[in-house]
Amino acid sequence: MTYWLPKLRSTRCYGTFMTREITQRELRNQSGQIMRRLDQGETFVVTRNGVPVGELTPLRRQRFVSANAAVAMFRNAPGVDFERFRADLDAGVSQDLTPRG
């Protein structure tokens, strides 16, 4: 098995990978290795003719939080004045129903 090592432009820093540049050709030819590295948390900037054209970033995994943990997190949160909250929302958003055009 041969291992593909992309350009050594990035280093592992504080437990996470920094962005690494790869060419369009590298993405096409080494997609399996790139996908495995994405799964490990690496981010890639894809270039075409030396010009950045896109970014590949890993999806953020959703973590389950139990109901008890959520209640405990918000137990000491300040109360919400719903009338003031609604007034703040109304002040920032137009309620005009006329279509723009």
VOMIGU-923406 format. One record per atom (N, C-alpha, C): x, y, z; residue number from 0. Coordinates in nm, 2 decimals. Example, Ala and Ser with C-alpha at 12.3 -4.5 7.8 and 13.67 -1.06 7.14 Angstrom:
REM VOMIGU-923406
(lokol (1.32; -0.57; 0.78); 0);
(lokol (1.23; -0.45; 0.78); 0);
(lokol (1.32; -0.33; 0.78); 0);
(lokol (1.28; -0.22; 0.71); 1);
(lokol (1.37; -0.11; 0.71); 1);
(lokol (1.29; 0.00; 0.79); 1);
This chain:
REM VOMIGU-923406
(lokol (0.08; -0.12; 0.00); 0);
(lokol (0.00; 0.00; 0.00); 0);
(lokol (0.09; 0.12; 0.00); 0);
(lokol (0.06; 0.21; -0.09); 1);
(lokol (0.14; 0.34; -0.09); 1);
(lokol (0.06; 0.45; -0.02); 1);
(lokol (0.14; 0.53; 0.05); 2);
(lokol (0.07; 0.64; 0.12); 2);
(lokol (0.10; 0.77; 0.05); 2);
(lokol (0.00; 0.84; 0.04); 3);
(lokol (0.01; 0.97; -0.03); 3);
(lokol (0.03; 1.08; 0.08); 3);
(lokol (0.13; 1.16; 0.06); 4);
(lokol (0.16; 1.27; 0.15); 4);
(lokol (0.14; 1.40; 0.07); 4);
(lokol (0.04; 1.48; 0.11); 5);
(lokol (0.03; 1.60; 0.04); 5);
(lokol (0.14; 1.70; 0.07); 5);
(lokol (0.14; 1.82; 0.00); 6);
(lokol (0.24; 1.92; 0.03); 6);
(lokol (0.25; 1.95; 0.18); 6);
(lokol (0.38; 1.96; 0.22); 7);
(lokol (0.40; 1.98; 0.36); 7);
(lokol (0.39; 2.13; 0.40); 7);
(lokol (0.27; 2.18; 0.38); 8);
(lokol (0.25; 2.32; 0.41); 8);
(lokol (0.18; 2.34; 0.54); 8);
(lokol (0.13; 2.24; 0.60); 9);
(lokol (0.06; 2.26; 0.73); 9);
(lokol (0.12; 2.16; 0.83); 9);
(lokol (0.10; 2.19; 0.95); 10);
(lokol (0.14; 2.11; 1.06); 10);
(lokol (0.03; 2.09; 1.16); 10);
(lokol (0.05; 1.99; 1.24); 11);
(lokol (-0.05; 1.96; 1.34); 11);
(lokol (-0.03; 2.06; 1.46); 11);
(lokol (-0.13; 2.13; 1.50); 12);
(lokol (-0.11; 2.24; 1.60); 12);
(lokol (-0.22; 2.23; 1.70); 12);
(lokol (-0.18; 2.21; 1.82); 13);
(lokol (-0.28; 2.20; 1.93); 13);
(lokol (-0.38; 2.10; 1.91); 13);
(lokol (-0.35; 1.98; 1.85); 14);
(lokol (-0.44; 1.87; 1.84); 14);
(lokol (-0.53; 1.88; 1.72); 14);
(lokol (-0.52; 1.99; 1.64); 15);
(lokol (-0.60; 2.00; 1.52); 15);
(lokol (-0.51; 2.02; 1.40); 15);
(lokol (-0.55; 1.99; 1.28); 16);
(lokol (-0.48; 2.01; 1.16); 16);
(lokol (-0.51; 2.15; 1.11); 16);
(lokol (-0.41; 2.21; 1.05); 17);
(lokol (-0.43; 2.34; 0.99); 17);
(lokol (-0.47; 2.31; 0.84); 17);
(lokol (-0.51; 2.42; 0.77); 18);
(lokol (-0.55; 2.40; 0.63); 18);
(lokol (-0.44; 2.36; 0.54); 18);
(lokol (-0.46; 2.27; 0.45); 19);
(lokol (-0.36; 2.22; 0.36); 19);
(lokol (-0.41; 2.25; 0.21); 19);
(lokol (-0.32; 2.30; 0.13); 20);
(lokol (-0.36; 2.32; -0.01); 20);
(lokol (-0.34; 2.19; -0.09); 20);
(lokol (-0.44; 2.16; -0.18); 21);
(lokol (-0.42; 2.05; -0.27); 21);
(lokol (-0.47; 2.10; -0.41); 21);
(lokol (-0.42; 2.04; -0.51); 22);
(lokol (-0.46; 2.07; -0.65); 22);
(lokol (-0.58; 2.00; -0.68); 22);
(lokol (-0.65; 2.04; -0.79); 23);
(lokol (-0.76; 1.97; -0.84); 23);
(lokol (-0.73; 1.83; -0.88); 23);
(lokol (-0.61; 1.81; -0.94); 24);
(lokol (-0.56; 1.68; -0.98); 24);
(lokol (-0.54; 1.59; -0.86); 24);
(lokol (-0.48; 1.65; -0.75); 25);
(lokol (-0.47; 1.57; -0.63); 25);
(lokol (-0.60; 1.52; -0.57); 25);
(lokol (-0.70; 1.61; -0.58); 26);
(lokol (-0.83; 1.58; -0.53); 26);
(lokol (-0.89; 1.46; -0.61); 26);
(lokol (-0.88; 1.47; -0.74); 27);
(lokol (-0.93; 1.37; -0.83); 27);
(lokol (-0.86; 1.23; -0.81); 27);
(lokol (-0.72; 1.24; -0.80); 28);
(lokol (-0.65; 1.11; -0.80); 28);
(lokol (-0.63; 1.05; -0.66); 28);
(lokol (-0.65; 1.13; -0.56); 29);
(lokol (-0.63; 1.08; -0.42); 29);
(lokol (-0.75; 1.10; -0.33); 29);
(lokol (-0.87; 1.09; -0.39); 30);
(lokol (-0.99; 1.12; -0.32); 30);
(lokol (-1.01; 1.04; -0.19); 30);
(lokol (-0.97; 0.91; -0.20); 31);
(lokol (-0.99; 0.82; -0.09); 31);
(lokol (-0.91; 0.86; 0.03); 31);
(lokol (-0.78; 0.89; 0.01); 32);
(lokol (-0.69; 0.94; 0.12); 32);
(lokol (-0.74; 1.07; 0.17); 32);
(lokol (-0.78; 1.16; 0.08); 33);
(lokol (-0.83; 1.29; 0.13); 33);
(lokol (-0.96; 1.28; 0.21); 33);
(lokol (-1.05; 1.19; 0.17); 34);
(lokol (-1.17; 1.16; 0.25); 34);
(lokol (-1.13; 1.11; 0.39); 34);
(lokol (-1.03; 1.02; 0.40); 35);
(lokol (-0.99; 0.97; 0.53); 35);
(lokol (-0.94; 1.08; 0.62); 35);
(lokol (-0.86; 1.17; 0.56); 36);
(lokol (-0.80; 1.28; 0.63); 36);
(lokol (-0.91; 1.38; 0.67); 36);
(lokol (-1.01; 1.40; 0.59); 37);
(lokol (-1.12; 1.48; 0.63); 37);
(lokol (-1.19; 1.42; 0.75); 37);
(lokol (-1.21; 1.29; 0.75); 38);
(lokol (-1.27; 1.22; 0.86); 38);
(lokol (-1.19; 1.24; 0.99); 38);
(lokol (-1.06; 1.26; 0.98); 39);
(lokol (-0.97; 1.28; 1.09); 39);
(lokol (-0.96; 1.43; 1.13); 39);
(lokol (-1.03; 1.52; 1.06); 40);
(lokol (-1.04; 1.66; 1.10); 40);
(lokol (-0.97; 1.76; 1.02); 40);
(lokol (-0.90; 1.71; 0.92); 41);
(lokol (-0.82; 1.80; 0.83); 41);
(lokol (-0.91; 1.88; 0.74); 41);
(lokol (-0.86; 2.00; 0.71); 42);
(lokol (-0.93; 2.09; 0.61); 42);
(lokol (-0.84; 2.11; 0.49); 42);
(lokol (-0.90; 2.12; 0.37); 43);
(lokol (-0.82; 2.14; 0.25); 43);
(lokol (-0.87; 2.26; 0.17); 43);
(lokol (-0.78; 2.33; 0.11); 44);
(lokol (-0.82; 2.43; 0.01); 44);
(lokol (-0.78; 2.37; -0.12); 44);
(lokol (-0.88; 2.36; -0.21); 45);
(lokol (-0.85; 2.31; -0.35); 45);
(lokol (-0.81; 2.42; -0.44); 45);
(lokol (-0.70; 2.40; -0.52); 46);
(lokol (-0.66; 2.50; -0.61); 46);
(lokol (-0.67; 2.45; -0.75); 46);
(lokol (-0.69; 2.54; -0.85); 47);
(lokol (-0.69; 2.51; -0.99); 47);
(lokol (-0.59; 2.61; -1.05); 47);
(lokol (-0.49; 2.56; -1.12); 48);
(lokol (-0.39; 2.65; -1.17); 48);
(lokol (-0.33; 2.75; -1.07); 48);
(lokol (-0.32; 2.70; -0.95); 49);
(lokol (-0.26; 2.78; -0.84); 49);
(lokol (-0.36; 2.88; -0.77); 49);
(lokol (-0.48; 2.88; -0.82); 50);
(lokol (-0.58; 2.98; -0.76); 50);
(lokol (-0.68; 2.90; -0.68); 50);
(lokol (-0.70; 2.94; -0.55); 51);
(lokol (-0.79; 2.87; -0.46); 51);
(lokol (-0.93; 2.88; -0.52); 51);
(lokol (-1.00; 2.76; -0.53); 52);
(lokol (-1.14; 2.76; -0.58); 52);
(lokol (-1.24; 2.70; -0.49); 52);
(lokol (-1.20; 2.64; -0.38); 53);
(lokol (-1.29; 2.58; -0.29); 53);
(lokol (-1.22; 2.53; -0.16); 53);
(lokol (-1.31; 2.50; -0.06); 54);
(lokol (-1.25; 2.45; 0.06); 54);
(lokol (-1.33; 2.32; 0.10); 54);
(lokol (-1.26; 2.22; 0.14); 55);
(lokol (-1.32; 2.10; 0.20); 55);
(lokol (-1.30; 2.10; 0.35); 55);
(lokol (-1.41; 2.09; 0.42); 56);
(lokol (-1.40; 2.09; 0.57); 56);
(lokol (-1.48; 1.98; 0.62); 56);
(lokol (-1.43; 1.92; 0.73); 57);
(lokol (-1.51; 1.81; 0.79); 57);
(lokol (-1.65; 1.86; 0.84); 57);
(lokol (-1.75; 1.77; 0.84); 58);
(lokol (-1.87; 1.81; 0.90); 58);
(lokol (-1.86; 1.80; 1.05); 58);
(lokol (-1.93; 1.89; 1.12); 59);
(lokol (-1.93; 1.89; 1.26); 59);
(lokol (-2.02; 1.78; 1.31); 59);
(lokol (-1.98; 1.70; 1.39); 60);
(lokol (-2.06; 1.59; 1.44); 60);
(lokol (-2.15; 1.64; 1.55); 60);
(lokol (-2.28; 1.60; 1.54); 61);
(lokol (-2.37; 1.64; 1.65); 61);
(lokol (-2.34; 1.55; 1.77); 61);
(lokol (-2.34; 1.61; 1.88); 62);
(lokol (-2.32; 1.54; 2.00); 62);
(lokol (-2.45; 1.53; 2.08); 62);
(lokol (-2.48; 1.42; 2.14); 63);
(lokol (-2.60; 1.40; 2.21); 63);
(lokol (-2.59; 1.47; 2.35); 63);
(lokol (-2.68; 1.55; 2.39); 64);
(lokol (-2.68; 1.60; 2.53); 64);
(lokol (-2.81; 1.56; 2.59); 64);
(lokol (-2.80; 1.49; 2.71); 65);
(lokol (-2.91; 1.44; 2.77); 65);
(lokol (-3.00; 1.56; 2.83); 65);
(lokol (-3.13; 1.53; 2.85); 66);
(lokol (-3.22; 1.63; 2.90); 66);
(lokol (-3.17; 1.68; 3.03); 66);
(lokol (-3.13; 1.59; 3.12); 67);
(lokol (-3.08; 1.63; 3.25); 67);
(lokol (-2.96; 1.73; 3.24); 67);
(lokol (-2.87; 1.70; 3.15); 68);
(lokol (-2.75; 1.79; 3.13); 68);
(lokol (-2.80; 1.92; 3.08); 68);
(lokol (-2.89; 1.93; 2.99); 69);
(lokol (-2.94; 2.05; 2.93); 69);
(lokol (-3.01; 2.14; 3.04); 69);
(lokol (-3.09; 2.07; 3.12); 70);
(lokol (-3.16; 2.14; 3.23); 70);
(lokol (-3.06; 2.20; 3.33); 70);
(lokol (-2.95; 2.12; 3.36); 71);
(lokol (-2.85; 2.16; 3.45); 71);
(lokol (-2.77; 2.28; 3.40); 71);
(lokol (-2.75; 2.29; 3.27); 72);
(lokol (-2.68; 2.40; 3.21); 72);
(lokol (-2.76; 2.53; 3.22); 72);
(lokol (-2.89; 2.52; 3.20); 73);
(lokol (-2.97; 2.64; 3.20); 73);
(lokol (-3.03; 2.67; 3.34); 73);
(lokol (-3.00; 2.60; 3.44); 74);
(lokol (-3.07; 2.61; 3.57); 74);
(lokol (-3.04; 2.75; 3.62); 74);
(lokol (-2.92; 2.80; 3.61); 75);
(lokol (-2.88; 2.94; 3.66); 75);
(lokol (-2.89; 3.05; 3.56); 75);
(lokol (-2.95; 3.02; 3.45); 76);
(lokol (-2.95; 3.13; 3.34); 76);
(lokol (-3.06; 3.23; 3.38); 76);
(lokol (-3.04; 3.36; 3.34); 77);
(lokol (-3.13; 3.46; 3.38); 77);
(lokol (-3.27; 3.44; 3.31); 77);
(lokol (-3.37; 3.49; 3.37); 78);
(lokol (-3.50; 3.47; 3.31); 78);
(lokol (-3.52; 3.56; 3.19); 78);
(lokol (-3.62; 3.53; 3.11); 79);
(lokol (-3.64; 3.61; 2.98); 79);
(lokol (-3.77; 3.69; 3.00); 79);
(lokol (-3.76; 3.82; 2.98); 80);
(lokol (-3.88; 3.91; 2.97); 80);
(lokol (-3.93; 3.90; 2.83); 80);
(lokol (-4.04; 3.82; 2.81); 81);
(lokol (-4.09; 3.79; 2.67); 81);
(lokol (-4.14; 3.91; 2.60); 81);
(lokol (-4.20; 4.01; 2.67); 82);
(lokol (-4.25; 4.13; 2.61); 82);
(lokol (-4.13; 4.21; 2.56); 82);
(lokol (-4.03; 4.22; 2.64); 83);
(lokol (-3.91; 4.30; 2.59); 83);
(lokol (-3.84; 4.23; 2.48); 83);
(lokol (-3.84; 4.10; 2.48); 84);
(lokol (-3.78; 4.02; 2.38); 84);
(lokol (-3.85; 4.04; 2.25); 84);
(lokol (-3.98; 4.03; 2.25); 85);
(lokol (-4.07; 4.05; 2.13); 85);
(lokol (-4.05; 4.19; 2.08); 85);
(lokol (-4.04; 4.29; 2.17); 86);
(lokol (-4.02; 4.43; 2.12); 86);
(lokol (-3.89; 4.45; 2.05); 86);
(lokol (-3.78; 4.38; 2.10); 87);
(lokol (-3.65; 4.38; 2.04); 87);
(lokol (-3.66; 4.32; 1.90); 87);
(lokol (-3.73; 4.21; 1.89); 88);
(lokol (-3.74; 4.15; 1.76); 88);
(lokol (-3.82; 4.23; 1.66); 88);
(lokol (-3.93; 4.29; 1.71); 89);
(lokol (-4.01; 4.38; 1.62); 89);
(lokol (-3.93; 4.50; 1.58); 89);
(lokol (-3.84; 4.55; 1.66); 90);
(lokol (-3.77; 4.67; 1.63); 90);
(lokol (-3.66; 4.64; 1.52); 90);
(lokol (-3.62; 4.52; 1.51); 91);
(lokol (-3.51; 4.48; 1.42); 91);
(lokol (-3.56; 4.42; 1.29); 91);
(lokol (-3.69; 4.38; 1.28); 92);
(lokol (-3.75; 4.32; 1.16); 92);
(lokol (-3.87; 4.39; 1.12); 92);
(lokol (-3.87; 4.41; 0.99); 93);
(lokol (-3.99; 4.48; 0.93); 93);
(lokol (-4.11; 4.38; 0.93); 93);
(lokol (-4.23; 4.43; 0.96); 94);
(lokol (-4.35; 4.35; 0.96); 94);
(lokol (-4.43; 4.39; 0.84); 94);
(lokol (-4.37; 4.46; 0.74); 95);
(lokol (-4.44; 4.50; 0.62); 95);
(lokol (-4.46; 4.38; 0.53); 95);
(lokol (-4.59; 4.36; 0.49); 96);
(lokol (-4.62; 4.24; 0.41); 96);
(lokol (-4.62; 4.27; 0.26); 96);
(lokol (-4.59; 4.39; 0.22); 97);
(lokol (-4.58; 4.43; 0.08); 97);
(lokol (-4.46; 4.36; 0.02); 97);
(lokol (-4.48; 4.29; -0.09); 98);
(lokol (-4.37; 4.22; -0.16); 98);
(lokol (-4.27; 4.32; -0.21); 98);
(lokol (-4.14; 4.28; -0.21); 99);
(lokol (-4.04; 4.37; -0.27); 99);
(lokol (-4.04; 4.34; -0.42); 99);
(lokol (-4.01; 4.44; -0.49); 100);
(lokol (-4.00; 4.40; -0.63); 100);
(lokol (-3.97; 4.52; -0.72); 100);
